[in-house]
Amino acid sequence: MNTYQKKKEELRQQALEWQAHLADVPQSWLDVMQAGDYFSENGRKYGLLREFRENGIC
């Protein structure tokens, strides 16, 4: 697996973990906005933006 694919899978895994964490721990709106920005920026870079939007991550 090349570096791009590896980083893409790592980002996808981060998003899944963050989403699961949201259900367990209350987050401030600032935390949610910062995470949304992070996943929007990196999702665009790795071709995951549509998937993230469909799953309510950003």
N, CA, C and O atoms as a Tripos MOL2 file, in Angstrom:
@<TRIPOS>MOLECULE
protein
  232   231    58     0     0
PROTEIN
NO_CHARGES

@<TRIPOS>ATOM
      1 N           0.8490   -1.1740    0.0000 N.3       1 MET1
      2 CA          0.0000    0.0000    0.0000 C.3       1 MET1
      3 C           0.8970    1.2410    0.0000 C.2       1 MET1
      4 O           1.8280    1.3460    0.7990 O.2       1 MET1
      5 N           0.6050    2.1670   -0.8990 N.am      2 ASN2
      6 CA          1.4330    3.3630   -0.9640 C.3       2 ASN2
      7 C           1.0730    4.3410    0.1570 C.2       2 ASN2
      8 O           0.0900    4.1470    0.8720 O.2       2 ASN2
      9 N           1.8630    5.3680    0.2960 N.am      3 THR3
     10 CA          1.7060    6.3260    1.3880 C.3       3 THR3
     11 C           0.3500    7.0320    1.3350 C.2       3 THR3
     12 O          -0.2960    7.2160    2.3660 O.2       3 THR3
     13 N          -0.0770    7.4240    0.1390 N.am      4 TYR4
     14 CA         -1.3650    8.1140   -0.0050 C.3       4 TYR4
     15 C          -2.5000    7.2380    0.5060 C.2       4 TYR4
     16 O          -3.3400    7.6990    1.2790 O.2       4 TYR4
     17 N          -2.5330    5.9880    0.0830 N.am      5 GLN5
     18 CA         -3.5890    5.0730    0.5070 C.3       5 GLN5
     19 C          -3.5400    4.8210    2.0130 C.2       5 GLN5
     20 O          -4.5770    4.7230    2.6690 O.2       5 GLN5
     21 N          -2.3450    4.7180    2.5440 N.am      6 LYS6
     22 CA         -2.1830    4.4870    3.9830 C.3       6 LYS6
     23 C          -2.7130    5.6780    4.7830 C.2       6 LYS6
     24 O          -3.4290    5.5030    5.7690 O.2       6 LYS6
     25 N          -2.3540    6.8900    4.3500 N.am      7 LYS7
     26 CA         -2.8370    8.0870    5.0500 C.3       7 LYS7
     27 C          -4.3460    8.2470    4.9050 C.2       7 LYS7
     28 O          -5.0150    8.7090    5.8290 O.2       7 LYS7
     29 N          -4.8760    7.8710    3.7640 N.am      8 LYS8
     30 CA         -6.3180    7.9390    3.5480 C.3       8 LYS8
     31 C          -7.0440    7.0040    4.5200 C.2       8 LYS8
     32 O          -8.0480    7.3880    5.1200 O.2       8 LYS8
     33 N          -6.5410    5.7930    4.6720 N.am      9 GLU9
     34 CA         -7.1460    4.8430    5.5980 C.3       9 GLU9
     35 C          -6.9930    5.2890    7.0470 C.2       9 GLU9
     36 O          -7.8980    5.0870    7.8570 O.2       9 GLU9
     37 N          -5.8570    5.8920    7.3780 N.am     10 GLU10
     38 CA         -5.6520    6.4150    8.7300 C.3      10 GLU10
     39 C          -6.6430    7.5370    9.0310 C.2      10 GLU10
     40 O          -7.1910    7.6050   10.1310 O.2      10 GLU10
     41 N          -6.8730    8.4140    8.0570 N.am     11 LEU11
     42 CA         -7.8360    9.5030    8.2410 C.3      11 LEU11
     43 C          -9.2430    8.9500    8.3960 C.2      11 LEU11
     44 O          -9.9980    9.4190    9.2480 O.2      11 LEU11
     45 N          -9.6080    7.9720    7.5950 N.am     12 ARG12
     46 CA        -10.9180    7.3450    7.7100 C.3      12 ARG12
     47 C         -11.0890    6.7350    9.1080 C.2      12 ARG12
     48 O         -12.1490    6.8690    9.7190 O.2      12 ARG12
     49 N         -10.0600    6.0760    9.6030 N.am     13 GLN13
     50 CA        -10.1120    5.4660   10.9330 C.3      13 GLN13
     51 C         -10.2330    6.5390   12.0190 C.2      13 GLN13
     52 O         -10.9780    6.3630   12.9830 O.2      13 GLN13
     53 N          -9.5080    7.6430   11.8660 N.am     14 GLN14
     54 CA         -9.6090    8.7560   12.8160 C.3      14 GLN14
     55 C         -11.0370    9.2840   12.8710 C.2      14 GLN14
     56 O         -11.5610    9.5660   13.9490 O.2      14 GLN14
     57 N         -11.6580    9.4160   11.7140 N.am     15 ALA15
     58 CA        -13.0250    9.9240   11.6480 C.3      15 ALA15
     59 C         -13.9940    8.9670   12.3440 C.2      15 ALA15
     60 O         -14.8950    9.4040   13.0590 O.2      15 ALA15
     61 N         -13.8100    7.6880   12.1370 N.am     16 LEU16
     62 CA        -14.6720    6.7040   12.8030 C.3      16 LEU16
     63 C         -14.5080    6.7550   14.3120 C.2      16 LEU16
     64 O         -15.4910    6.7000   15.0500 O.2      16 LEU16
     65 N         -13.2760    6.8580   14.7690 N.am     17 GLU17
     66 CA        -13.0160    6.9340   16.2030 C.3      17 GLU17
     67 C         -13.5830    8.2180   16.7980 C.2      17 GLU17
     68 O         -14.1460    8.2000   17.8930 O.2      17 GLU17
     69 N         -13.4380    9.3350   16.0790 N.am     18 TRP18
     70 CA        -13.9690   10.6040   16.5600 C.3      18 TRP18
     71 C         -15.4880   10.5420   16.6620 C.2      18 TRP18
     72 O         -16.0750   11.0190   17.6340 O.2      18 TRP18
     73 N         -16.1120    9.9560   15.6570 N.am     19 GLN19
     74 CA        -17.5620    9.8490   15.6440 C.3      19 GLN19
     75 C         -18.0470    8.9770   16.8010 C.2      19 GLN19
     76 O         -19.0490    9.3070   17.4350 O.2      19 GLN19
     77 N         -17.3690    7.8900   17.0860 N.am     20 ALA20
     78 CA        -17.7310    7.0270   18.2050 C.3      20 ALA20
     79 C         -17.5040    7.7480   19.5320 C.2      20 ALA20
     80 O         -18.2800    7.5850   20.4740 O.2      20 ALA20
     81 N         -16.4520    8.5330   19.6000 N.am     21 HIS21
     82 CA        -16.1260    9.2930   20.8060 C.3      21 HIS21
     83 C         -17.2040   10.3330   21.1020 C.2      21 HIS21
     84 O         -17.4970   10.6060   22.2660 O.2      21 HIS21
     85 N         -17.7920   10.9110   20.0650 N.am     22 LEU22
     86 CA        -18.8500   11.9140   20.2400 C.3      22 LEU22
     87 C         -20.0330   11.3520   21.0060 C.2      22 LEU22
     88 O         -20.6590   12.0630   21.7930 O.2      22 LEU22
     89 N         -20.3430   10.0950   20.7860 N.am     23 ALA23
     90 CA        -21.4870    9.4820   21.4480 C.3      23 ALA23
     91 C         -21.2280    9.2700   22.9380 C.2      23 ALA23
     92 O         -22.1700    9.2100   23.7280 O.2      23 ALA23
     93 N         -19.9700    9.1570   23.3220 N.am     24 ASP24
     94 CA        -19.6240    8.8510   24.7060 C.3      24 ASP24
     95 C         -19.2880   10.0670   25.5530 C.2      24 ASP24
     96 O         -19.5730   10.0840   26.7500 O.2      24 ASP24
     97 N         -18.6910   11.0750   24.9540 N.am     25 VAL25
     98 CA        -18.1900   12.2250   25.7040 C.3      25 VAL25
     99 C         -18.7930   13.5040   25.1430 C.2      25 VAL25
    100 O         -18.7010   13.7510   23.9400 O.2      25 VAL25
    101 N         -19.4080   14.3210   25.9890 N.am     26 PRO26
    102 CA        -19.9510   15.5900   25.5020 C.3      26 PRO26
    103 C         -18.8460   16.4800   24.9330 C.2      26 PRO26
    104 O         -17.7470   16.5410   25.4860 O.2      26 PRO26
    105 N         -19.1350   17.1610   23.8410 N.am     27 GLN27
    106 CA        -18.1700   18.0410   23.1870 C.3      27 GLN27
    107 C         -18.7300   19.4530   23.1560 C.2      27 GLN27
    108 O         -19.9410   19.6500   23.0630 O.2      27 GLN27
    109 N         -17.8400   20.4310   23.2350 N.am     28 SER28
    110 CA        -18.2610   21.8160   23.0640 C.3      28 SER28
    111 C         -18.4580   22.0690   21.5680 C.2      28 SER28
    112 O         -17.9710   21.3150   20.7250 O.2      28 SER28
    113 N         -19.1740   23.1350   21.2650 N.am     29 TRP29
    114 CA        -19.3660   23.4810   19.8610 C.3      29 TRP29
    115 C         -18.0370   23.8210   19.1970 C.2      29 TRP29
    116 O         -17.8420   23.5590   18.0100 O.2      29 TRP29
    117 N         -17.1210   24.4080   19.9740 N.am     30 LEU30
    118 CA        -15.8050   24.7260   19.4300 C.3      30 LEU30
    119 C         -15.0700   23.4550   19.0130 C.2      30 LEU30
    120 O         -14.4700   23.4100   17.9390 O.2      30 LEU30
    121 N         -15.1120   22.4270   19.8530 N.am     31 ASP31
    122 CA        -14.4660   21.1560   19.5220 C.3      31 ASP31
    123 C         -15.0620   20.5460   18.2540 C.2      31 ASP31
    124 O         -14.3420   20.0300   17.3990 O.2      31 ASP31
    125 N         -16.3720   20.6120   18.1500 N.am     32 VAL32
    126 CA        -17.0570   20.0520   16.9790 C.3      32 VAL32
    127 C         -16.6760   20.8300   15.7220 C.2      32 VAL32
    128 O         -16.4330   20.2370   14.6710 O.2      32 VAL32
    129 N         -16.6250   22.1500   15.8290 N.am     33 MET33
    130 CA        -16.2620   22.9750   14.6750 C.3      33 MET33
    131 C         -14.8180   22.7330   14.2500 C.2      33 MET33
    132 O         -14.5290   22.6440   13.0560 O.2      33 MET33
    133 N         -13.9140   22.6270   15.2120 N.am     34 GLN34
    134 CA        -12.5150   22.3880   14.8760 C.3      34 GLN34
    135 C         -12.3280   21.0250   14.2250 C.2      34 GLN34
    136 O         -11.5680   20.8940   13.2660 O.2      34 GLN34
    137 N         -13.0080   20.0240   14.7340 N.am     35 ALA35
    138 CA        -12.9200   18.6900   14.1400 C.3      35 ALA35
    139 C         -13.5160   18.7060   12.7300 C.2      35 ALA35
    140 O         -12.9620   18.0960   11.8150 O.2      35 ALA35
    141 N         -14.6300   19.3940   12.5570 N.am     36 GLY36
    142 CA        -15.2370   19.5090   11.2330 C.3      36 GLY36
    143 C         -14.3010   20.1530   10.2330 C.2      36 GLY36
    144 O         -14.1980   19.7040    9.0910 O.2      36 GLY36
    145 N         -13.6170   21.2070   10.6590 N.am     37 ASP37
    146 CA        -12.6460   21.8690    9.7840 C.3      37 ASP37
    147 C         -11.5000   20.9290    9.4230 C.2      37 ASP37
    148 O         -11.0770   20.8580    8.2690 O.2      37 ASP37
    149 N         -11.0070   20.2120   10.4250 N.am     38 TYR38
    150 CA         -9.8990   19.2720   10.2000 C.3      38 TYR38
    151 C         -10.3100   18.1960    9.1990 C.2      38 TYR38
    152 O          -9.5730   17.9080    8.2560 O.2      38 TYR38
    153 N         -11.4790   17.6050    9.4030 N.am     39 PHE39
    154 CA        -11.9090   16.5270    8.5180 C.3      39 PHE39
    155 C         -12.3150   17.0500    7.1410 C.2      39 PHE39
    156 O         -12.1830   16.3270    6.1540 O.2      39 PHE39
    157 N         -12.8010   18.2760    7.0500 N.am     40 SER40
    158 CA        -13.1080   18.8640    5.7410 C.3      40 SER40
    159 C         -11.8350   19.0720    4.9300 C.2      40 SER40
    160 O         -11.7540   18.6910    3.7630 O.2      40 SER40
    161 N         -10.8490   19.6810    5.5680 N.am     41 GLU41
    162 CA         -9.5920   19.9680    4.8750 C.3      41 GLU41
    163 C          -8.8970   18.6830    4.4310 C.2      41 GLU41
    164 O          -8.4930   18.5560    3.2750 O.2      41 GLU41
    165 N          -8.7620   17.7480    5.3390 N.am     42 ASN42
    166 CA         -8.0530   16.5090    5.0060 C.3      42 ASN42
    167 C          -8.9110   15.5660    4.1670 C.2      42 ASN42
    168 O          -8.3780   14.8040    3.3600 O.2      42 ASN42
    169 N         -10.2220   15.6060    4.3450 N.am     43 GLY43
    170 CA        -11.1050   14.8000    3.5140 C.3      43 GLY43
    171 C         -11.0260   15.2030    2.0560 C.2      43 GLY43
    172 O         -11.0870   14.3570    1.1640 O.2      43 GLY43
    173 N         -10.8910   16.4950    1.8160 N.am     44 ARG44
    174 CA        -10.7360   16.9970    0.4430 C.3      44 ARG44
    175 C          -9.4060   16.5070   -0.1380 C.2      44 ARG44
    176 O          -9.3270   16.1110   -1.3010 O.2      44 ARG44
    177 N          -8.3760   16.5430    0.6890 N.am     45 LYS45
    178 CA         -7.0400   16.1430    0.2410 C.3      45 LYS45
    179 C          -6.9840   14.6580   -0.1310 C.2      45 LYS45
    180 O          -6.2930   14.2760   -1.0750 O.2      45 LYS45
    181 N          -7.7120   13.8290    0.6110 N.am     46 TYR46
    182 CA         -7.6360   12.3820    0.4020 C.3      46 TYR46
    183 C          -8.8850   11.7810   -0.2430 C.2      46 TYR46
    184 O          -9.0560   10.5620   -0.2390 O.2      46 TYR46
    185 N          -9.7480   12.6160   -0.7910 N.am     47 GLY47
    186 CA        -10.9030   12.1140   -1.5230 C.3      47 GLY47
    187 C         -11.9760   11.4950   -0.6440 C.2      47 GLY47
    188 O         -12.6940   10.5960   -1.0810 O.2      47 GLY47
    189 N         -12.0910   11.9660    0.5910 N.am     48 LEU48
    190 CA        -13.0800   11.4170    1.5190 C.3      48 LEU48
    191 C         -14.1760   12.4160    1.8780 C.2      48 LEU48
    192 O         -15.0230   12.1220    2.7220 O.2      48 LEU48
    193 N         -14.1730   13.5660    1.2650 N.am     49 LEU49
    194 CA        -15.0980   14.6310    1.6400 C.3      49 LEU49
    195 C         -16.5570   14.2000    1.5020 C.2      49 LEU49
    196 O         -17.3590   14.4500    2.4020 O.2      49 LEU49
    197 N         -16.9070   13.5640    0.4010 N.am     50 ARG50
    198 CA        -18.2900   13.1240    0.2030 C.3      50 ARG50
    199 C         -18.6930   12.1030    1.2780 C.2      50 ARG50
    200 O         -19.7800   12.1850    1.8490 O.2      50 ARG50
    201 N         -17.8140   11.1600    1.5380 N.am     51 GLU51
    202 CA        -18.0820   10.1400    2.5670 C.3      51 GLU51
    203 C         -18.2590   10.7970    3.9420 C.2      51 GLU51
    204 O         -19.1720   10.4430    4.6880 O.2      51 GLU51
    205 N         -17.3990   11.7390    4.2690 N.am     52 PHE52
    206 CA        -17.4980   12.4210    5.5530 C.3      52 PHE52
    207 C         -18.7940   13.2180    5.6610 C.2      52 PHE52
    208 O         -19.4320   13.2220    6.7140 O.2      52 PHE52
    209 N         -19.1810   13.8840    4.5960 N.am     53 ARG53
    210 CA        -20.4280   14.6560    4.6240 C.3      53 ARG53
    211 C         -21.6450   13.7400    4.7650 C.2      53 ARG53
    212 O         -22.5750   14.0480    5.5090 O.2      53 ARG53
    213 N         -21.6340   12.6290    4.0580 N.am     54 GLU54
    214 CA        -22.7470   11.6820    4.1410 C.3      54 GLU54
    215 C         -22.8970   11.0880    5.5330 C.2      54 GLU54
    216 O         -23.9980   10.7270    5.9490 O.2      54 GLU54
    217 N         -21.7800   10.9880    6.2510 N.am     55 ASN55
    218 CA        -21.7940   10.4050    7.5830 C.3      55 ASN55
    219 C         -21.8260   11.4480    8.6940 C.2      55 ASN55
    220 O         -21.6680   11.1070    9.8660 O.2      55 ASN55
    221 N         -22.0300   12.7170    8.3380 N.am     56 GLY56
    222 CA        -22.1740   13.7720    9.3290 C.3      56 GLY56
    223 C         -20.8950   14.1230   10.0670 C.2      56 GLY56
    224 O         -20.9520   14.6320   11.1870 O.2      56 GLY56
    225 N         -19.7610   13.8670    9.4720 N.am     57 ILE57
    226 CA        -18.4850   14.1480   10.1250 C.3      57 ILE57
    227 C         -18.0650   15.5970    9.8810 C.2      57 ILE57
    228 O         -17.4490   16.2220   10.7450 O.2      57 ILE57
    229 N         -18.3920   16.1200    8.7240 N.am     58 CYS58
    230 CA        -18.0980   17.5210    8.4500 C.3      58 CYS58
    231 C         -19.1960   18.1280    7.6040 C.2      58 CYS58
    232 O         -19.1320   19.3090    7.2640 O.2      58 CYS58
@<TRIPOS>BOND
     1     1     2 1
     2     2     3 1
     3     3     4 2
     4     3     5 am
     5     5     6 1
     6     6     7 1
     7     7     8 2
     8     7     9 am
     9     9    10 1
    10    10    11 1
    11    11    12 2
    12    11    13 am
    13    13    14 1
    14    14    15 1
    15    15    16 2
    16    15    17 am
    17    17    18 1
    18    18    19 1
    19    19    20 2
    20    19    21 am
    21    21    22 1
    22    22    23 1
    23    23    24 2
    24    23    25 am
    25    25    26 1
    26    26    27 1
    27    27    28 2
    28    27    29 am
    29    29    30 1
    30    30    31 1
    31    31    32 2
    32    31    33 am
    33    33    34 1
    34    34    35 1
    35    35    36 2
    36    35    37 am
    37    37    38 1
    38    38    39 1
    39    39    40 2
    40    39    41 am
    41    41    42 1
    42    42    43 1
    43    43    44 2
    44    43    45 am
    45    45    46 1
    46    46    47 1
    47    47    48 2
    48    47    49 am
    49    49    50 1
    50    50    51 1
    51    51    52 2
    52    51    53 am
    53    53    54 1
    54    54    55 1
    55    55    56 2
    56    55    57 am
    57    57    58 1
    58    58    59 1
    59    59    60 2
    60    59    61 am
    61    61    62 1
    62    62    63 1
    63    63    64 2
    64    63    65 am
    65    65    66 1
    66    66    67 1
    67    67    68 2
    68    67    69 am
    69    69    70 1
    70    70    71 1
    71    71    72 2
    72    71    73 am
    73    73    74 1
    74    74    75 1
    75    75    76 2
    76    75    77 am
    77    77    78 1
    78    78    79 1
    79    79    80 2
    80    79    81 am
    81    81    82 1
    82    82    83 1
    83    83    84 2
    84    83    85 am
    85    85    86 1
    86    86    87 1
    87    87    88 2
    88    87    89 am
    89    89    90 1
    90    90    91 1
    91    91    92 2
    92    91    93 am
    93    93    94 1
    94    94    95 1
    95    95    96 2
    96    95    97 am
    97    97    98 1
    98    98    99 1
    99    99   100 2
   100    99   101 am
   101   101   102 1
   102   102   103 1
   103   103   104 2
   104   103   105 am
   105   105   106 1
   106   106   107 1
   107   107   108 2
   108   107   109 am
   109   109   110 1
   110   110   111 1
   111   111   112 2
   112   111   113 am
   113   113   114 1
   114   114   115 1
   115   115   116 2
   116   115   117 am
   117   117   118 1
   118   118   119 1
   119   119   120 2
   120   119   121 am
   121   121   122 1
   122   122   123 1
   123   123   124 2
   124   123   125 am
   125   125   126 1
   126   126   127 1
   127   127   128 2
   128   127   129 am
   129   129   130 1
   130   130   131 1
   131   131   132 2
   132   131   133 am
   133   133   134 1
   134   134   135 1
   135   135   136 2
   136   135   137 am
   137   137   138 1
   138   138   139 1
   139   139   140 2
   140   139   141 am
   141   141   142 1
   142   142   143 1
   143   143   144 2
   144   143   145 am
   145   145   146 1
   146   146   147 1
   147   147   148 2
   148   147   149 am
   149   149   150 1
   150   150   151 1
   151   151   152 2
   152   151   153 am
   153   153   154 1
   154   154   155 1
   155   155   156 2
   156   155   157 am
   157   157   158 1
   158   158   159 1
   159   159   160 2
   160   159   161 am
   161   161   162 1
   162   162   163 1
   163   163   164 2
   164   163   165 am
   165   165   166 1
   166   166   167 1
   167   167   168 2
   168   167   169 am
   169   169   170 1
   170   170   171 1
   171   171   172 2
   172   171   173 am
   173   173   174 1
   174   174   175 1
   175   175   176 2
   176   175   177 am
   177   177   178 1
   178   178   179 1
   179   179   180 2
   180   179   181 am
   181   181   182 1
   182   182   183 1
   183   183   184 2
   184   183   185 am
   185   185   186 1
   186   186   187 1
   187   187   188 2
   188   187   189 am
   189   189   190 1
   190   190   191 1
   191   191   192 2
   192   191   193 am
   193   193   194 1
   194   194   195 1
   195   195   196 2
   196   195   197 am
   197   197   198 1
   198   198   199 1
   199   199   200 2
   200   199   201 am
   201   201   202 1
   202   202   203 1
   203   203   204 2
   204   203   205 am
   205   205   206 1
   206   206   207 1
   207   207   208 2
   208   207   209 am
   209   209   210 1
   210   210   211 1
   211   211   212 2
   212   211   213 am
   213   213   214 1
   214   214   215 1
   215   215   216 2
   216   215   217 am
   217   217   218 1
   218   218   219 1
   219   219   220 2
   220   219   221 am
   221   221   222 1
   222   222   223 1
   223   223   224 2
   224   223   225 am
   225   225   226 1
   226   226   227 1
   227   227   228 2
   228   227   229 am
   229   229   230 1
   230   230   231 1
   231   231   232 2
@<TRIPOS>SUBSTRUCTURE
     1 MET1         2 RESIDUE 1 A MET
     2 ASN2         6 RESIDUE 1 A ASN
     3 THR3        10 RESIDUE 1 A THR
     4 TYR4        14 RESIDUE 1 A TYR
     5 GLN5        18 RESIDUE 1 A GLN
     6 LYS6        22 RESIDUE 1 A LYS
     7 LYS7        26 RESIDUE 1 A LYS
     8 LYS8        30 RESIDUE 1 A LYS
     9 GLU9        34 RESIDUE 1 A GLU
    10 GLU10       38 RESIDUE 1 A GLU
    11 LEU11       42 RESIDUE 1 A LEU
    12 ARG12       46 RESIDUE 1 A ARG
    13 GLN13       50 RESIDUE 1 A GLN
    14 GLN14       54 RESIDUE 1 A GLN
    15 ALA15       58 RESIDUE 1 A ALA
    16 LEU16       62 RESIDUE 1 A LEU
    17 GLU17       66 RESIDUE 1 A GLU
    18 TRP18       70 RESIDUE 1 A TRP
    19 GLN19       74 RESIDUE 1 A GLN
    20 ALA20       78 RESIDUE 1 A ALA
    21 HIS21       82 RESIDUE 1 A HIS
    22 LEU22       86 RESIDUE 1 A LEU
    23 ALA23       90 RESIDUE 1 A ALA
    24 ASP24       94 RESIDUE 1 A ASP
    25 VAL25       98 RESIDUE 1 A VAL
    26 PRO26      102 RESIDUE 1 A PRO
    27 GLN27      106 RESIDUE 1 A GLN
    28 SER28      110 RESIDUE 1 A SER
    29 TRP29      114 RESIDUE 1 A TRP
    30 LEU30      118 RESIDUE 1 A LEU
    31 ASP31      122 RESIDUE 1 A ASP
    32 VAL32      126 RESIDUE 1 A VAL
    33 MET33      130 RESIDUE 1 A MET
    34 GLN34      134 RESIDUE 1 A GLN
    35 ALA35      138 RESIDUE 1 A ALA
    36 GLY36      142 RESIDUE 1 A GLY
    37 ASP37      146 RESIDUE 1 A ASP
    38 TYR38      150 RESIDUE 1 A TYR
    39 PHE39      154 RESIDUE 1 A PHE
    40 SER40      158 RESIDUE 1 A SER
    41 GLU41      162 RESIDUE 1 A GLU
    42 ASN42      166 RESIDUE 1 A ASN
    43 GLY43      170 RESIDUE 1 A GLY
    44 ARG44      174 RESIDUE 1 A ARG
    45 LYS45      178 RESIDUE 1 A LYS
    46 TYR46      182 RESIDUE 1 A TYR
    47 GLY47      186 RESIDUE 1 A GLY
    48 LEU48      190 RESIDUE 1 A LEU
    49 LEU49      194 RESIDUE 1 A LEU
    50 ARG50      198 RESIDUE 1 A ARG
    51 GLU51      202 RESIDUE 1 A GLU
    52 PHE52      206 RESIDUE 1 A PHE
    53 ARG53      210 RESIDUE 1 A ARG
    54 GLU54      214 RESIDUE 1 A GLU
    55 ASN55      218 RESIDUE 1 A ASN
    56 GLY56      222 RESIDUE 1 A GLY
    57 ILE57      226 RESIDUE 1 A ILE
    58 CYS58      230 RESIDUE 1 A CYS
